[in-house]
Amino acid sequence: MSLLAIGSSLELDALSTLGFEVMKISKILSEDEREEILGRVITSKLVIIEEEIYKQLKDRLRDLLKILHSPPLIVVVPTLEKNKTYRLEELHDIISHAVGVRLKWKR
């Protein structure tokens, strides 16, 4: 099984002990880095990707995963730098759209 972890934080290095291939990249991706990441995602079974990187790749990643016969499992993990996560906001928007009303946050 091909396991891949993509991100810029030091916490991802620990995943290498579990058999993950760790791609350490900068938070702002160049076009070449995007292509390299997408190429590695295609050949993987499980991909753990940091939220900052996912935001930059999500549209191209979604299009790519639609055409793959057996797409990898993508796990988006937040960075420890922020209190609120982008993925949580994205899921809130998706659920609000699905039920047809804007849901309120309960804090």
C-alpha positions as CSV (number, residue, x, y, z in Angstrom):
1,M,0.0,0.0,0.0
2,S,1.3,3.4,-0.9
3,L,1.0,6.0,1.9
4,L,1.7,9.7,1.3
5,A,1.8,12.7,3.7
6,I,2.1,16.2,2.2
7,G,2.7,19.4,4.1
8,S,5.2,21.8,5.6
9,S,5.0,21.2,9.3
10,L,7.4,19.2,11.3
11,E,4.7,17.0,12.8
12,L,4.4,15.1,9.5
13,D,7.9,13.7,9.9
14,A,6.6,11.3,12.6
15,L,4.4,9.6,9.9
16,S,7.5,8.3,8.2
17,T,7.9,5.8,11.1
18,L,4.5,4.4,10.2
19,G,5.6,3.8,6.6
20,F,4.4,7.1,5.0
21,E,6.4,8.8,2.3
22,V,6.6,12.4,3.5
23,M,6.6,15.3,1.0
24,K,7.9,18.4,2.8
25,I,6.9,21.4,0.7
26,S,6.5,25.2,1.2
27,K,3.1,26.6,2.0
28,I,2.8,28.4,-1.4
29,L,3.0,26.0,-4.3
30,S,4.6,26.5,-7.7
31,E,3.0,25.0,-10.8
32,D,5.7,22.3,-10.9
33,E,5.1,21.4,-7.3
34,R,1.4,21.1,-7.9
35,E,2.0,18.8,-10.9
36,E,4.4,16.6,-8.8
37,I,1.9,16.3,-5.9
38,L,-1.0,15.4,-8.2
39,G,1.2,12.8,-9.9
40,R,2.1,11.2,-6.5
41,V,-1.5,11.3,-5.3
42,I,-2.6,9.2,-8.4
43,T,-0.3,6.4,-7.4
44,S,-1.1,6.4,-3.7
45,K,-3.8,4.6,-1.7
46,L,-3.9,7.0,1.3
47,V,-2.9,10.7,1.3
48,I,-2.7,12.9,4.4
49,I,-2.6,16.5,3.3
50,E,-2.3,19.7,5.3
51,E,-5.1,22.1,5.0
52,E,-3.0,25.0,3.6
53,I,-1.9,22.7,0.7
54,Y,-5.3,21.3,0.2
55,K,-6.8,24.7,-0.3
56,Q,-4.5,25.3,-3.2
57,L,-5.2,21.9,-4.8
58,K,-8.8,21.2,-4.0
59,D,-10.4,22.1,-7.4
60,R,-7.8,20.2,-9.5
61,L,-7.8,17.4,-7.0
62,R,-11.6,17.0,-7.2
63,D,-11.5,16.9,-11.0
64,L,-8.7,14.3,-10.9
65,L,-10.4,12.1,-8.3
66,K,-13.6,12.0,-10.4
67,I,-11.8,10.3,-13.3
68,L,-9.8,7.7,-11.3
69,H,-11.1,4.2,-11.2
70,S,-9.9,3.6,-7.6
71,P,-9.1,7.0,-6.1
72,P,-7.0,7.3,-2.9
73,L,-8.5,8.2,0.5
74,I,-7.7,11.9,1.1
75,V,-7.4,13.0,4.7
76,V,-7.2,16.7,5.3
77,V,-5.5,17.6,8.5
78,P,-5.4,21.1,10.1
79,T,-2.2,22.8,11.0
80,L,-1.5,23.6,14.6
81,E,-1.0,27.3,13.8
82,K,-4.7,28.2,13.5
83,N,-7.6,28.0,15.8
84,K,-10.3,27.6,13.2
85,T,-10.0,25.2,10.2
86,Y,-10.9,25.8,6.6
87,R,-12.2,22.3,6.2
88,L,-14.7,22.9,9.0
89,E,-16.0,26.0,7.3
90,E,-16.2,24.1,4.0
91,L,-18.2,21.2,5.6
92,H,-20.5,23.8,7.2
93,D,-21.2,25.3,3.8
94,I,-21.8,22.0,2.2
95,I,-24.3,20.9,4.9
96,S,-26.0,24.3,4.8
97,H,-26.5,24.0,1.1
98,A,-27.8,20.4,1.4
99,V,-30.5,21.3,3.9
100,G,-31.4,24.5,2.1
101,V,-30.8,27.0,4.9
102,R,-27.8,28.7,6.4
103,L,-26.9,26.9,9.6
104,K,-25.8,28.8,12.7
105,W,-22.6,28.0,14.5
106,K,-23.1,26.8,18.1
107,R,-20.0,27.7,20.1
